[in-house]
């Protein structure tokens, strides 16, 4: 399992779960011919919705998160990543992708496409949790 975070700068066009799910449906539409299904689930404790992108044999979840936990995590990232952009500490929103394992690397392109989606978000700070590095 690997996890990528996109810490979001304050915006006049803020994100929400609904916006994220809609954009991912559009962004990955070309993959429906390969069996992609996008479903909604919810955290049983917080009731917060998230999207699950399912291909035969693999999936990843996409979460929009906001609030104190995001701020605490952003502060942690700032403390452990050398040359971390200082404006990460102003972020209260993030998108978090959790990728299921892919030992055979059959879905490497899918992970790249997902990260490319995050890289297209203006002023987002992309953090690879496993490598403890800023992608951008």
C-alpha positions in Angstrom: 0.0 0.0 0.0 1.2 3.5 -0.8 -0.2 6.9 0.1 0.0 10.2 -1.7 -1.3 13.4 -0.2 -2.1 16.7 -2.0 -2.1 19.6 0.4 -4.4 22.3 -1.1 -3.8 26.0 -0.9 -6.8 28.1 -0.1 -8.7 28.7 -3.3 -11.7 30.7 -4.7 -12.8 27.3 -6.1 -12.5 25.0 -3.1 -12.6 21.3 -3.2 -15.2 19.0 -1.7 -15.8 15.3 -1.9 -18.4 15.9 -4.6 -16.0 17.9 -6.7 -13.2 15.3 -6.3 -15.5 12.4 -7.2 -16.8 14.3 -10.3 -13.3 15.2 -11.5 -12.0 11.7 -11.1 -15.0 10.3 -13.0 -14.1 12.6 -15.9 -10.4 12.2 -15.6 -10.5 8.4 -15.7 -13.4 8.0 -18.1 -11.1 6.5 -20.7 -10.5 3.6 -18.4 -14.1 2.4 -18.2 -13.5 0.2 -21.2 -10.9 -1.6 -19.1 -13.4 -2.4 -16.3 -13.0 0.7 -14.1 -15.9 1.3 -11.7 -16.1 4.2 -9.3 -18.0 3.7 -6.1 -18.7 5.7 -3.0 -18.0 4.4 0.5 -17.9 6.0 3.9 -15.7 5.8 6.9 -17.8 3.9 9.5 -16.6 6.1 12.4 -16.8 9.6 10.8 -19.3 8.9 8.1 -17.1 10.9 5.7 -17.5 9.8 2.1 -14.7 8.7 -0.2 -14.4 7.3 -3.7 -13.1 3.9 -4.6 -11.7 3.4 -8.1 -11.9 -0.3 -8.9 -10.3 -2.1 -11.7 -10.3 -5.9 -12.0 -7.6 -7.0 -9.6 -6.7 -3.6 -8.1 -8.1 -0.4 -6.6 -7.3 2.9 -4.9 -9.4 5.1 -2.7 -9.6 8.9 -3.0 -10.4 11.0 0.1 -11.1 14.7 0.5 -10.2 15.7 4.0 -10.3 19.0 6.0 -9.7 20.3 9.5 -7.4 19.6 12.4 -6.0 16.3 11.3 -4.9 17.8 8.0 -3.2 20.7 9.8 -1.5 18.3 12.2 -0.3 16.1 9.3 0.9 19.2 7.3 2.9 20.3 10.3 4.4 16.8 10.6 5.4 16.9 6.9 7.0 20.3 7.4 9.0 18.9 10.3 10.4 15.8 8.5 10.9 16.9 4.9 13.9 18.9 4.1 13.1 21.9 2.0 9.4 21.5 2.5 7.5 24.5 1.1 6.6 26.7 4.2 3.1 27.4 2.9 2.2 23.7 3.6 1.5 24.9 7.2 -1.3 27.1 5.8 -3.2 24.1 4.3 -6.3 22.9 6.0 -7.6 20.7 3.1 -6.1 17.8 1.3 -6.8 15.0 -1.1 -5.3 11.6 -0.1 -5.0 8.7 -2.5 -4.4 5.2 -0.9 -3.2 2.7 -3.5 -3.6 -1.0 -2.9 -0.5 -3.2 -3.3 0.7 -3.8 -6.9 3.6 -6.3 -6.5 3.5 -7.3 -10.2 3.4 -3.6 -11.2 0.4 -4.2 -13.4 -1.1 -0.9 -12.4 2.0 1.4 -12.5 0.4 3.6 -15.2 -2.7 4.0 -13.1 -0.7 5.3 -10.2 1.1 7.7 -12.5 -2.2 8.9 -13.9 -3.5 9.5 -10.4 -0.4 11.5 -9.4 -0.7 13.4 -12.7 -4.2 14.4 -11.7 -2.9 15.8 -8.4 -0.1 17.6 -10.2 -2.6 19.5 -12.3 -4.1 21.1 -9.2 -2.8 24.7 -9.0 -0.5 25.3 -6.0 -1.0 21.8 -4.5 1.9 20.4 -2.5 2.2 16.7 -3.3 3.7 14.5 -0.6 4.7 10.8 -1.0 4.1 9.3 2.5 6.3 6.2 1.9 9.3 8.1 0.5 8.7 11.1 2.8 9.4 13.4 -0.1 7.6 16.3 -1.8 6.8 15.5 -5.4 5.9 19.1 -6.1 
